[in-house]
Amino acid sequence: MARQVATLAVLIAAFLAPGSPHASRAAELDGANAFGEVPLSDVLEVLVANRELLAIDARGGSQTTERLRLEEIVLWKGARGKVGMVLTNQRILAVATQSGAWQATDVHRTESRPEEALLGERVALVVTNERAIGFDGGSANLVETSLGLREEVLAQSVGENVGVLVTNRRALGLSPFVGGFSEIMLGLRERIESVSAGANVATITTDRRLLIYRSPSGSWEEKRLNLK
């Protein structure tokens, strides 16, 4: 029996040895899971009970709570995959599985209250008249960028692991694998034709370029279109 166990251990080691095709395939699968290429089930539920926000991790069984402030009213809540978000008349709050605490930012006095959030499986996106606010479910952090004077939001879209926001000046990409927004500037009078977000890639087509945002790297690339 001991000899059979030892033989099995040797075979497994050879199967996963560095450089073997099996090891390469295993690493490839690990990478695919790491970068969210397999759709997630909804493992987070967000509830409001007794003046508390409650995020329940259905898989791990943990609960994360946040007390509502005096006169704070929940306007919208939602959860998808591993992220959840709540919008109130005072704050924007977000939580992820295993994050340990709700993340929050106050709504500014001169800021419009957002009506809803866009949720992916590992990202979330909220837009006001002053800010673009994203939630990175990988690090469980809220990130934001200010909108400039007369900067107009043209489109926004969220996929499983990617978020994209387009204004009349720039495009912003959001990833759960790389912290913060990544931006690429638009040209003067460059016209947006389409915006879409897949599982890990967002694409923007303009009258001049194809812009591609890749969630695993958190980077933009562009391809010039042949203009006739």
C-alpha positions as CSV (number, residue, x, y, z in Angstrom):
1,M,0.0,0.0,0.0
2,A,2.8,2.4,0.9
3,R,4.5,1.6,-2.4
4,Q,1.3,2.4,-4.3
5,V,1.0,5.7,-2.6
6,A,4.6,6.6,-3.3
7,T,4.2,5.6,-6.9
8,L,1.0,7.7,-7.2
9,A,2.8,10.7,-5.7
10,V,5.6,10.4,-8.3
11,L,3.1,10.2,-11.1
12,I,1.3,13.3,-9.9
13,A,4.6,15.2,-9.5
14,A,5.6,14.2,-13.0
15,F,2.1,15.2,-14.3
16,L,2.4,18.7,-12.8
17,A,6.2,19.2,-13.3
18,P,7.3,22.6,-14.6
19,G,7.5,22.5,-18.4
20,S,5.1,19.6,-18.8
21,P,2.0,20.2,-21.0
22,H,-0.2,19.2,-18.1
23,A,1.4,21.7,-15.8
24,S,1.0,24.4,-18.5
25,R,-2.7,23.5,-18.8
26,A,-3.2,23.6,-15.0
27,A,-1.5,27.0,-14.8
28,E,-3.7,28.2,-17.7
29,L,-6.9,27.1,-15.9
30,D,-5.7,28.7,-12.7
31,G,-5.1,31.9,-14.6
32,A,-8.5,31.7,-16.2
33,N,-10.1,31.4,-12.8
34,A,-8.0,34.2,-11.4
35,F,-9.1,36.5,-14.2
36,G,-12.8,35.6,-13.9
37,E,-13.2,33.8,-17.2
38,V,-15.7,31.4,-15.5
39,P,-19.1,33.1,-14.6
40,L,-19.7,33.4,-10.9
41,S,-22.8,32.4,-9.1
42,D,-24.5,35.1,-6.9
43,V,-22.9,34.5,-3.5
44,L,-23.7,37.8,-1.8
45,E,-27.1,39.1,-0.6
46,V,-27.8,42.6,0.6
47,L,-30.6,43.3,3.1
48,V,-31.9,46.2,5.2
49,A,-33.1,45.3,8.7
50,N,-33.5,47.3,11.9
51,R,-31.7,50.3,10.5
52,E,-28.7,48.2,9.4
53,L,-27.3,47.2,6.1
54,L,-26.5,43.5,6.1
55,A,-24.3,41.8,3.5
56,I,-24.6,38.0,3.7
57,D,-21.9,35.8,2.1
58,A,-23.9,32.7,1.0
59,R,-20.8,30.7,0.5
60,G,-18.7,31.5,3.5
61,G,-21.6,32.3,5.9
62,S,-20.1,35.6,7.1
63,Q,-22.1,38.8,7.7
64,T,-21.0,42.4,7.2
65,T,-23.1,45.1,8.8
66,E,-23.2,48.9,8.6
67,R,-25.5,51.1,10.7
68,L,-27.6,53.7,8.9
69,R,-27.2,57.2,10.0
70,L,-29.9,59.4,11.5
71,E,-32.5,60.3,8.8
72,E,-30.6,58.2,6.2
73,I,-32.9,56.5,3.7
74,V,-32.0,53.6,1.4
75,L,-32.9,54.6,-2.2
76,W,-31.5,51.6,-4.0
77,K,-29.7,48.3,-3.3
78,G,-28.4,45.4,-5.3
79,A,-26.0,42.6,-5.4
80,R,-24.5,40.4,-8.1
81,G,-21.7,37.8,-8.0
82,K,-19.3,38.9,-5.3
83,V,-20.3,42.6,-5.0
84,G,-23.1,44.6,-3.5
85,M,-24.0,48.3,-3.4
86,V,-26.4,50.5,-1.6
87,L,-27.4,54.1,-2.5
88,T,-28.9,56.3,0.2
89,N,-29.8,60.0,0.4
90,Q,-26.5,60.5,2.2
91,R,-24.0,58.0,1.0
92,I,-22.8,55.5,-1.6
93,L,-21.9,52.2,0.0
94,A,-20.3,49.0,-1.4
95,V,-19.2,45.7,-0.1
96,A,-17.7,42.5,-1.4
97,T,-17.4,38.9,-0.1
98,Q,-14.7,38.6,2.6
99,S,-14.1,42.4,2.6
100,G,-14.8,42.6,6.3
101,A,-16.5,46.1,6.2
102,W,-18.7,48.3,4.0
103,Q,-16.9,51.0,2.1
104,A,-18.6,54.3,1.8
105,T,-18.4,57.8,0.4
106,D,-20.7,60.8,1.3
107,V,-22.9,62.3,-1.4
108,H,-21.7,65.9,-1.8
109,R,-24.1,68.7,-1.0
110,T,-24.0,70.0,-4.6
111,E,-24.1,66.5,-6.1
112,S,-27.0,64.8,-7.7
113,R,-28.1,61.6,-6.0
114,P,-27.6,58.6,-8.3
115,E,-30.7,56.5,-8.9
116,E,-29.0,53.2,-9.4
117,A,-25.7,51.4,-9.8
118,L,-24.4,49.2,-12.6
119,L,-23.2,45.8,-11.1
120,G,-20.9,43.2,-12.6
121,E,-19.8,40.1,-10.8
122,R,-16.6,41.8,-9.4
123,V,-17.1,45.5,-10.2
124,A,-19.7,48.2,-9.7
125,L,-20.1,51.7,-11.2
126,V,-22.1,54.8,-10.1
127,V,-22.1,58.1,-11.9
128,T,-23.2,61.5,-10.5
129,N,-23.0,65.0,-12.1
130,E,-19.7,65.4,-10.3
131,R,-18.0,62.0,-10.1
132,A,-17.5,58.6,-11.5
133,I,-17.4,56.1,-8.6
134,G,-16.3,52.6,-9.0
135,F,-16.1,49.6,-6.7
136,D,-13.2,47.2,-7.2
137,G,-14.4,43.8,-5.8
138,G,-10.9,42.4,-5.9
139,S,-9.5,44.8,-3.3
140,A,-12.9,45.8,-2.0
141,N,-12.1,49.5,-2.4
142,L,-14.1,52.4,-3.7
143,V,-12.3,54.4,-6.4
144,E,-13.4,57.7,-7.9
145,T,-12.5,60.4,-10.4
146,S,-13.9,63.9,-10.7
147,L,-15.8,65.0,-13.8
148,G,-14.6,68.2,-15.2
149,L,-16.5,71.4,-15.9
150,R,-18.8,70.7,-18.9
151,E,-17.6,67.1,-19.0
152,E,-20.7,65.1,-20.2
153,V,-21.2,61.4,-19.6
154,L,-22.2,59.8,-22.9
155,A,-22.3,56.1,-22.1
156,Q,-21.5,53.5,-19.4
157,S,-21.5,49.7,-19.4
158,V,-20.5,46.9,-17.0
159,G,-19.6,43.3,-17.7
160,E,-18.7,40.6,-15.3
161,N,-15.2,41.8,-14.5
162,V,-15.0,45.1,-16.3
163,G,-16.6,48.6,-16.2
164,V,-16.4,51.4,-18.8
165,L,-17.5,55.0,-18.8
166,V,-17.3,57.3,-21.7
167,T,-17.6,61.1,-21.6
168,N,-17.1,63.8,-24.3
169,R,-13.5,64.0,-23.3
170,R,-12.2,60.5,-22.3
171,A,-13.0,56.9,-21.6
172,L,-12.5,55.3,-18.2
173,G,-11.9,51.6,-17.6
174,L,-12.4,49.8,-14.3
175,S,-11.0,46.4,-13.3
176,P,-11.1,44.2,-10.1
177,F,-7.6,43.1,-10.9
178,V,-5.9,46.5,-11.1
179,G,-6.8,49.3,-8.7
180,G,-8.3,52.6,-9.8
181,F,-9.7,53.9,-13.1
182,S,-7.6,53.8,-16.2
183,E,-8.3,56.5,-18.8
184,I,-7.7,57.2,-22.5
185,M,-8.3,60.6,-23.9
186,L,-10.7,61.2,-26.9
187,G,-9.8,63.5,-29.7
188,L,-11.5,66.8,-30.5
189,R,-14.8,66.1,-32.1
190,E,-14.2,62.3,-32.1
191,R,-17.6,60.7,-32.3
192,I,-18.6,57.7,-30.2
193,E,-20.4,55.0,-32.3
194,S,-20.7,52.1,-29.9
195,V,-19.8,51.0,-26.4
196,S,-19.9,47.4,-25.0
197,A,-18.5,45.5,-22.0
198,G,-18.0,41.7,-22.1
199,A,-16.7,39.5,-19.3
200,N,-13.1,40.8,-19.3
201,V,-13.0,43.3,-22.2
202,A,-14.7,46.6,-23.0
203,T,-14.7,48.0,-26.5
204,I,-15.5,51.5,-27.8
205,T,-15.9,52.3,-31.5
206,T,-15.5,55.8,-32.6
207,D,-15.5,57.4,-36.1
208,R,-11.6,57.2,-35.9
209,R,-10.6,54.3,-33.6
210,L,-11.3,51.1,-31.9
211,L,-10.5,51.4,-28.2
212,I,-10.0,48.2,-26.2
213,Y,-9.8,48.0,-22.4
214,R,-8.6,44.7,-21.0
215,S,-9.6,43.9,-17.4
216,P,-6.7,41.6,-16.5
217,S,-4.0,44.1,-17.4
218,G,-6.1,47.3,-16.6
219,S,-4.8,48.9,-19.8
220,W,-6.2,50.5,-23.0
221,E,-5.0,49.9,-26.5
222,E,-6.2,51.5,-29.7
223,K,-6.5,50.5,-33.4
224,R,-6.8,53.2,-36.0
225,L,-9.6,52.7,-38.4
226,N,-9.1,53.1,-42.2
227,L,-10.9,56.3,-43.1
228,K,-12.2,56.5,-46.6
